[in-house]
Amino acid sequence: TIPLRFCSPCQLLSTVTTIAKENTINMTHKLVVGAVIRAITEHPNYICTGEINEAFGFLKKQFLTAMMVGNVSHSVHALKAIGNSGLPRALPVLVNAINSTRGNVSDVTPEYEIRLAAIYALLQISDRFPSKVREIALPIFQSPSEEVEARIAAYLVYMR
């Protein structure tokens, strides 16, 4: 292993992603991967395209796998990590999660919990892409057929 105090941000992301891949049960590792992606992309001096692509691909795969097997807590954590990344390519993943769980969703279903997580994950992206995020949140907030908590989440996202 690489001593973290001596590695570059690109090496750090690669190391954290490797640890997360080896410990897929521990959901905290996914959140760290998303946070490290965001930290790296906030500094234009670091070009870690390969590492970022690999790490984001890992997070997206974790979400899709968790959805396929019906693991709600892993789906929610993966969505949080995807939002934490702050990448523009996170938006389609979040929108898909919001739209795919729309419909006859009540506040007691796993789909509703996933939908709320995707809406709240938009908060992490709103500072980078405010107009795109507002376009997603406004229809949810304005829809009287939405559950109250989803409308509140969309309002918070919209107002940020």
Buried (B, 14 or more C-beta within 10 A) or exposed (E): EEEEEEBEBBBBBBBBBBBBBEEBEEBEBBBBBBBBBBBBBEEEEBEBEEBBEBBBEBBBEBBBBBBEEEBBEBBBBBBBBBBBBBBEEBBEBBBBBBEEBBEEBEEEEBBBBBBBBBBBBBBBBBEBBEEBBBEBBBEBBEEEEBBEEBBBBBBBBBEB
